[in-house]
Amino acid sequence: MLSKNIAREFKMSRARFISVSALLMLGVFVLIGLNATGPNMRHTAQQAYTAEHLADAEVSSTVALNAKDRSTIQNLDGIKTVEFGHTTDMVIKNSSHALRIQSNPDKLSQMTLTKGHQAKTDDQIVLSNQLRGRYRLGDTITLATGKAGKTSGLNHKTYTIVGFATSTEYLKKDKLGSTSLGNGSLYGFAYVKASAFKSTKPNVARLAFTKTKGEAYSTAYEHHAATLTDKLQKTLNRRNCARVTSLRNDLNDEISTAEAQIQRNERALTAATKRLTTAQTQLTAQLKQAQAANSSTALTQLKTQQQKLTAQKKALKTKQTALTTAKSKVADARAQKATLDDVTLNIESRNNYNDGYNNYGEDASRIDALGKSFPAFFFLIAILVCFTTMRRMVEEKRIEMGTLRALGYTKGEVMREFLIYSVGTALTGTIIGSYLGLVTLPRIIFRAYTANFNFSTLKLALHPGLVGLGLLLALLSTVLASWLAARQSLKLVPAELMLPKAPVSGSRILLERVTPIWRKLSFSYKVTARNLFRYKGRMLMTIIGVAGATALMITGFGIRDSLNTIVNRQFSQISQYDLVAVYNPNATQTAVKKAQQSVTDASTVKRQTAVYFENVYATTANSDSRESVSLMVPKTPSQLDQYIKLRDVSSGKRSQLSNHGAIVSQKLAKLQGVSVGDTFKLKDTDGTAHQIKVAGITTMYAGHDVYMNQTYYTKVYGHAATMNAYLVSLKKSTTSKVNDFAKQFNQHEAAVQTVRSQDAKQTITNILSNLNNLILVLVLSASLLSLVVLYTLTNINVSERVRELSTLKVLGFYPKEVLMYIYRETNILTGVGILVGVGVGYAFHAYIMGLLPPSTAMVAPGLTWLNVGISVGLTVLFSLVIMVMMNHKIQSVDMLEALKSVD
């Protein structure tokens, strides 16, 4: 009999079973999906890094690594494997497309061939897989230096394409890195044999740690990488100082020796020239005398002497040319000596030498941030509604429970029906939600986030802990509710259980005491007002359910709105330049002048101003991550506002550069935990730290920036800032015009790089696009939750009021009046829930926006009315849809069955 009862309950309450299972499914889906995706993404990346033996760190040098350099690197503490290699940037001939050419890796950071084979001869090349559509195996590609006067570091110009490959050193498809060639961005990468390089000395070293301290992106690994590289940088700094000193001494010796030799040669040439001049004068006079005497013998002898003299002059001219060449070499040596201050030997961990690695990790972390907040709020709503539904189910079975107890069934046997039903709903919701959360949602998010990464398939994992947590929460919200309600009811004797539960006693509400208003209310509105406060539990549950679902939608839409405003506010209202053209001030005067004139005299330039520009970094407070910072010192501070609008975050007024501190971007100040008057450290690429005092904090939505005037820069760094860049605004800011200008500038010998605002804009846009796809999934889930919550609560309300509805129908109320008897309460509670939801959504949105944005971006706080309007509109729409669905149920109520005596 009990088995039949259980089967009948599943059959007769399909709507309740489906709605409760759907609520639990949505909760488990979001809980597992958001919390599993980040670990899955990291696990997928870790497998790729392990397969290719991605280097834990990389040592780069601006000059070739000599034997002592290599010995120092090989003997660094904490390093298991060292592999040296060659790298150089070239452009594809007759184009602005720059390629990074590397020697074939053997042990570390190996390539993964997608087609073909590795380069086996000096004239073969493997291209990045993104170029497969433009080139085919067997095609040839011709490379050029891309700079006037620059010598190629390769032995060949033309190479045969023998393969295509991917590499975890270049994870992103569209953002491979910056270069001083072409338009400033890498077009691709390539591999050749080490013997294809002219120099036998490498200029890069890849390192593998002895102990990795956990997988990639784990706190242990990142801490170990940051700590070890900082320690090793100090060793490399000492080696670099010794190297620079040695190079300077060698150049000084070379210059001194050459100048002494030149002076000796000049004296010898001067004497030789004088002798030849005298000899020529004498010979000319003798020729005239011989011609006058008409002496053929003398003329023959003199002509022979003239030939010897001509040969001596020719030899003298050759020596003069050699002297000029020697002077040129001395000048080159002096120029090389002037650039020794630019010689660096730096070590960087994956987060710094590999932009794709860092970006991918940040994407996974942003999903983790949502997983820590959204599911908790989501599941809380689902649990509350499920708890109410299961308690209501037990109350509906009150008389049946009394009958079974009267027939001799034990309390445990009676309770078994509810427990089996509860477990059934919990298992159904958990199983479906777990599958969708473990398989579907991670794949959706992965496809959205990795569209620009070289990962094709997500490695899924079971995550039993998350599944267990989801099942536990589902069981608590159903089984616990059923058990508590049944336990309470079964305390009564069977005779009492077989009678309907006494209705809730009525009481005067506050509105009744306002007599003028109460008297004017119709019967329907008076009943509605009393019922609202008569069933306080149902009222609170409806308000909480609607408020929660509305808040989730408001948060989802609000995240989208807040993120989408970043690009417009930063690149239209604040950053009003097109690019930063950076050159090397230590190059030859001629080269520097040409680079400067290419900016100041360009017809496409609308305006430009000279600045000192340097990429430095700051270590985030309470973290091992390094944040890249752009340091800028304008030559003419009054002109800076034409390019960058510095506005105080508090007052909104224009910020002025000070002699006593720097102006810091808002997000950097937040990450450093500093305010005006505080100090923090900026570090050079070699790890040298400088104390910076905050004189002001400026509104900046993207990037980390520090602005100083020349006086404060000199105070901090101990020397004056040498202008090395221009902020440039073009007459036409189209992508093609910016690329053309960058290409023309980068052709100059002194050009270092072009930092285009469009690149930063595109990077932020890509991040936001990925987040928008994720937010869309969350908004759809929140919408479904809202729909199911409204349906479930309305269904409970209707089921509880069947006798009241039947009474109204018997008394002759019209169908519309009967419907509104229920829905007037629902509409009021929905309205209150919406109002509460707007407030909760505002607060939850603010909380989420403190966690979600990338470390380089700030978002505008607050919500738009459109966002609130859409969320409220959807909630109202769902309410209307449910009303239409419930209308059929209300009108089909069996009045006689509902009103018959139960005594």
Buried (B, 14 or more C-beta within 10 A) or exposed (E): EEEEBBEEBBEEBEBBBBBBBBBBBBBBBBBBBBBBBBBBBBBBBBBBBEEBBBBBBBBBBEBBBBEEBBEBBEEBEBBEBBBBBBBBBBBBEEEBBBBBBBBBBEEBBBBEBBBBEBBEEBBBBBBBBBBBEEBEBEEEBEBBBBBEEBEBBBEBBEBBBBBBBBBBBBBBBEBBBBBBBBBBBBBBBBBBBBBBBEEEBBBBBBBBBEEBBBBBBBEEBBBBBBBBBBBBBEBBBEBBEEBBEEBBEEBEEBBEEBBEEBEEBBEEBEEBBEEBEEBBEEBEEBBEEBEEEEEEEBBEEBEEBBEEBEEBBEEBEEBBEEBEEBBEBBEEBEBBBBBBEBBBBBBBBBBBBBBBBBBBBBBBBBBBBBBEBBBEBBBBBBBBBBBBBBBBBBBBBBBBBBBBBEEEBEBEEBBBBBBBBBBBBBBBBBBBBBBBBBBEBBBBBBEBBBEBBBBEEBBBBEBEEBBEBBBEBBBBBBBBBBBBBBEEBBEBEBEEBBEEEEEEEEEEBEBBEEEEEBEEBEEBEBBBBBBBBBBEEBBEBBBBBBBBBBBBBBBBBBBBBBBBBBBEBBBEEBBBBBBBBBBBBBBBEEBBEBBBEBBEEBEBBBBBBBBBBBBBBBBBEEBBBBBBBBBBBBBEBEBBBBBBBBBBBEEEEEBBBBEEBBBBBBBBBBBBEBEBEBEBBBBBBBBEEBEBBBBBBBBBBBBBBBBBBBBBBBBBBEEEBEBBBBBBBBEEBEEEBBBBBBBBBBBBBBBBBBBBBBBBBBBBBBBBBBBBBBBBBBBEBBBBBBBBBBBBBBBBBBBBBBBBBBBBBEEEBEEEBBBBBBBBBBBBBBBBBBBBBBEBBBEBBBEBBEEBBBBBBBBBEBBBEEBBEBBBEBBBEBBEEBBEBBBEBBEEBEBEEBBEEEE
